[in-house]
Amino acid sequence: MLPLSNIQTIMHPLFEKYQITVKIKRDDLIHPIISGNKWRKLQGNIAYAKEKGIRNLLTFGGSYSNHIHAFSYACMHHGLSSVGIIRGEASYSKNFTLSCAQRCGMTLKFVDRKTYRKRDDLEYLAQLNNEYPDHLLVPEGGSNNLALSGVGNVISELKHQTRFNTLMLPVGSGGTIAGLINADNGQHNILGIAVLKQGEYLQKKVEDLLPENRVGLSNWRIMTEYHYGGYARFSKFDSERIRNFSFEVGIPFEPVYSGKMVLALLDLIEANYFPKGHTVMLLHTGGLQGLAGLIEQDRITASEWLLPPELQAR
Ligand SMILES: *Cc1c(COP(=O)(O)O)cnc(C)c1O
């Protein structure tokens, strides 16, 4: 099978100075809308729904969520209907992400923060099951056991594409790294960068997602000290570092996920974390639609960022 995305080698003075090779798997280029890890994670969920004859899918997300964005498109693509339980107010429905989701046929239901916090509570899920019978409930970020196999394809593709020592990626809800750990089965170092504060709980969350015969593996870790201020937060200084790096290497990154992986990479190299001769493989998890939301909220300036073609065209 053809790989869904290509590998590029990234040239940068810092990599040369420390004698590190850095490559990147461009999952951001899989598709203009359903780019990145969310597409991979949804494969198994959609296959399961089809197999069971379930025609409707429901999931959860914030108002600028990459997952909501990808989920709505993936469902439309497969002829399934979708519902998004969205944290926030109905006035958000006009933003970039949610208007796109609605164009893909997603029905939005807005809930307050307190309700949203119950998104994994069995009681609340049972209530939603009543309200939306015949729907497959997919957790926030799409991170469930069904997500592992689709993400695992990253590893089988890489095996045919190139060699590397460490695979590095940003971690949010943990499903992506779990899929990689499961498929890699101890072959490489897998280094996750938690993009949120106090991400220590992610260790257990990932272990819970892994099948039993993968739980003892010690070739992976999630670093929790490289969140650079917490989820979707970033300083002017750090966003400038991400932008500069994007222009230097000619690859777009956003400051919520992939940009934090970039910052951690640069900081870890300077801290001599990687030995000379080491090859790091970055997984570009996509999520570049998030840049549109940040521009819309005046949190970043469009002209200062390297935008992917699908956002330039706007
Ligand atoms: C959701 C997301 C992640 C995190 O993936 P998890 O499986 O939730 O850990 C990383 N990068 C991007 C761009 C994302 O949208």
The ligand as a Tripos MOL2 file, in Angstrom:
@<TRIPOS>MOLECULE
LIG
   15    15     1     0     0
SMALL
NO_CHARGES

@<TRIPOS>ATOM
      1 C1         -5.1700   16.2360   18.5200 C.3       1 LIG1
      2 C2         -3.8160   16.6200   18.0500 C.ar      1 LIG1
      3 C3         -2.6500   16.1150   18.6440 C.ar      1 LIG1
      4 C4         -2.6900   15.2320   19.8490 C.3       1 LIG1
      5 O1         -3.0650   13.9220   19.5500 O.3       1 LIG1
      6 P1         -3.6340   12.9960   20.7110 P.3       1 LIG1
      7 O2         -3.9170   11.7230   20.0590 O.co2     1 LIG1
      8 O3         -4.8640   13.6920   21.2100 O.co2     1 LIG1
      9 O4         -2.6050   12.9120   21.7660 O.co2     1 LIG1
     10 C5         -1.4430   16.4650   18.1040 C.ar      1 LIG1
     11 N1         -1.3550   17.2930   17.0580 N.ar      1 LIG1
     12 C6         -2.4440   17.8140   16.4730 C.ar      1 LIG1
     13 C7         -2.2710   18.7420   15.3410 C.3       1 LIG1
     14 C8         -3.7110   17.4960   16.9480 C.ar      1 LIG1
     15 O5         -4.7940   18.0400   16.3610 O.3       1 LIG1
@<TRIPOS>BOND
     1     1     2 1
     2     2     3 ar
     3     2    14 ar
     4     3     4 1
     5     3    10 ar
     6     4     5 1
     7     5     6 1
     8     6     7 2
     9     6     8 1
    10     6     9 1
    11    10    11 ar
    12    11    12 ar
    13    12    13 1
    14    12    14 ar
    15    14    15 1
@<TRIPOS>SUBSTRUCTURE
     1 LIG1         1 GROUP 0 **** ****
